[in-house]
Structures are given as structure tokens and as C-alpha cells.
Amino acid sequence: MLLRRDRAMTAVSIVLDVAFHAGRGGTVPAGDIAERLGEARRGIEPVLQALSRAGLLGSTRGPKGGYRLGRAARDIRLSAVVEAVTGGAEAAEGEAVPVAPSPLQAAVTVPLWAELEAALMATLGELTVAELLRRAAAQGLRRPTPEALNFAI
């Protein structure tokens, strides 16, 4: 539902942040993600859990723990990210349809909102996390490089 866009946008931002900062085989701590997004860690935890349950993120516990992508960036569609945190079509079917206060709203506004929702999900279904990473690179954003290991004593 479009009205839940804050949660959906947070989910997309989290997945992009993990893809951008984790690199190959690395993890990103939840605290770092929250700080970069300007959110409280406890506020993004339910979103992180939903994304993990959906297999979009993997997690590692411990002092070096954090989150990583659960699949390749090219295999994660933004529609799957949004569905993971909004409940997807099943939740939409179970939601009570708001009663339109007037016949005009029932005949025009409610169907319009449904059309916009379908168009948005179709667009999100065409976009992948890899595409968002390409857009970041096109804007001149560089992914952080991991520090080289130093074996000097």
C-alpha cells in the first residue's frame, strides 16, 4: 500500500546500504546502517528481521557480525524488498478496504489508488539492487574498499 511508503523506502535504503558497504563477503553492522540512514537502530530492527526472514539479507552474529545480501544484487528485485516488509499481496487481501465516505471517492479515488499501486509495484519489479548500485556509481559515489590486512609487528 502506498501509505506504507516509509517502511518500504526504509527497506530499499537498508538493502542498498548493505549492498553498497558490505562488498564481497563482508558484513555491515546494524548500528552503522541506522547511523547512515539517520534512524534509530531499534527502529530499523523489525525491517532488518523481515528482510532476513525473506532471504534478502543474511546475518552473522558476534563482534564482527552484521548483515550481508542474501542473494546476488542482480537477483534482488525492489518489489521483493517492498513485499518483504509490507506483507505483499497476501497482506493487501487481508486488509480492510477503507470505506469511501462518498460514492465519488468509491468510484474514482479508490480505483485510481489501486492503479497507482499496481504501476508502482510493476516498476519496482523491473528494478534490481544491482541497478541501484549502477545509479550510485553514475552519481560518482564510490563503494568503500576494505582495509588491507597488515601483518607487520
Buried (B, 14 or more C-beta within 10 A) or exposed (E): BEEEEEBBEBBBBBBBBBBBBBBEEBBBBBEBBBEBBEBEBEEBEEBBBBBBEBEBBBBEEEEEEBBBBBEEBEEBBBBBBBBBBBBBEEEBEEEEEEEEEEEEBBEEEBEEBBEEBEEBBEEBBEBBBBBBBEEBEEEEEEEEEEEEEEEEE
